[in-house]
Amino acid sequence: MESLSSPVVLALFVLAGAIIWWAGIVLASTTDAIDAHFGWGEGLGGAVFLAIATNLPEVAIVVAGAWTHSLGMAVGNLLGGIAIQTVVLVILDGPGLRVKMPLSSSVGSLTIALEGFVLIVVLMLCMLGALSPPNLMVARMTPAEIAIVIAWLGGLWLIQRNEDRGAWRVAREQLSENLPLAPKPRHSMPRVFALFAAGALATLICGVVLELTSSVAADRFHMEGVLFGATILSAVTALPELTTGLYAVRAGRYELAMSDIIAGNAFLPVLFLLGTLLSGKALLPDAQGPDLYLTALGALLTAVYGIGVILRSRRMVLGAGIDSILVLILYAIGIGGLFFVR
């Protein structure tokens, strides 16, 4: 990759991003069909299949970063990507909805709020792990990474146990007349699974291309790997969440759209354990000031949407929910403050 000219490197970067955009559409439609076939709720489907599949670029970036020993960009991408992907919900809110109410008030249950609280717990564990001694490892793992995995798995268990809880179905029943029925698969289930696998594989391969081209681009344009990973690379790797989210809201699957992003963000820190196992070096203690700053910003934005789902206000400003407008303002202020963090 180092031998390629800068225009070719940039072209490969853009091409990989375009393929990831296409793969996101495939993943969203096939996940919707899989959910309908097995009778899973949108929250659980978004928290597992779609969340993991749309984060395959980050998986590839962590693996490639461990292989090339450029872990700073991987850490920045994981922690910086959470705030950017949360802002994707602002884009999905308002005009793209079939109902004239905020996205957070259109979801059919409180599962999204639970996923948000799990994400905040995971992010707090990330900050604790970043402040831990780098040599605090057991069997090539750190206590913080183990705690993150346990918290994520525990969150999935809670979601599965409470998705159809009677007290949480009130909102779903109130919205039932406005929500469209789940679409029937247009293809046979074997073909649906094949399409899902193809979309996931394309996303994974393009994630490797993004990591390799990002390392070269960061060096040639004199940007720190951490900063590049937390901004430009994170924005590109958020494309699957944007495409799947747009598909979901246009199909009326509002809970799937929010779950993909919030539950997907909760899955991202799980990849720190993968990176540590592959590299033999703890990743979280390498987190720098901007990384921790963006981690706190991601938790703040998530809390706003969690409160929005609980309060379920139908007031809209500029075509979007009040929570989305607040998230956009907080993100803009937060990115401005990033330049003063060292």
Stockholm file with secondary structure:
# STOCKHOLM 1.0

chainA/1-342         MESLSSPVVLALFVLAGAIIWWAGIVLASTTDAIDAHFGWGEGLGGAVFLAIATNLPEVAIVVAGAWTHSLGMAVGNLLGGIAIQTVVLVILDGPGLRVKMPLSSSVGSLTIALEGFVLIVVLMLCMLGALSPPNLMVARMTPAEIAIVIAWLGGLWLIQRNEDRGAWRVAREQLSENLPLAPKPRHSMPRVFALFAAGALATLICGVVLELTSSVAADRFHMEGVLFGATILSAVTALPELTTGLYAVRAGRYELAMSDIIAGNAFLPVLFLLGTLLSGKALLPDAQGPDLYLTALGALLTAVYGIGVILRSRRMVLGAGIDSILVLILYAIGIGGLFFVR
#=GR chainA/1-342 SS CTTSCHHHHHHHHHHHHHHHHHHHHHHHHHHHHHHHHHTCCHHHHIIIIIHHHHTHHHHHHHHHHHHHTCHHHHHHHHHHHHHHHHHHHHHHSSTTCSSSSCHHHHSSSTHHHHHHHHHHHHHHHHHHHHTSCTTCCBTTBCHHHHHHHHHHHHHHHHHHHHTTCGGGSHHHHHHTTTSCCCCCCSSCHHHHHHHHHHHHHHHHHHHHHHHHHHHHHHHHTTCCHHHHHHTHHHHHHTHHHHHHHHHHHHTTCHHHHHHHHHHHHHHGGGHHHHHHHHHSSCSGGGCCHHHHHHHHHHHHHHHHHHHHHHHCCCCEETTEEHHHHHHHHHHHHHHHHHTTCC
#=GC SS_cons         CTTSCHHHHHHHHHHHHHHHHHHHHHHHHHHHHHHHHHTCCHHHHIIIIIHHHHTHHHHHHHHHHHHHTCHHHHHHHHHHHHHHHHHHHHHHSSTTCSSSSCHHHHSSSTHHHHHHHHHHHHHHHHHHHHTSCTTCCBTTBCHHHHHHHHHHHHHHHHHHHHTTCGGGSHHHHHHTTTSCCCCCCSSCHHHHHHHHHHHHHHHHHHHHHHHHHHHHHHHHTTCCHHHHHHTHHHHHHTHHHHHHHHHHHHTTCHHHHHHHHHHHHHHGGGHHHHHHHHHSSCSGGGCCHHHHHHHHHHHHHHHHHHHHHHHCCCCEETTEEHHHHHHHHHHHHHHHHHTTCC
//
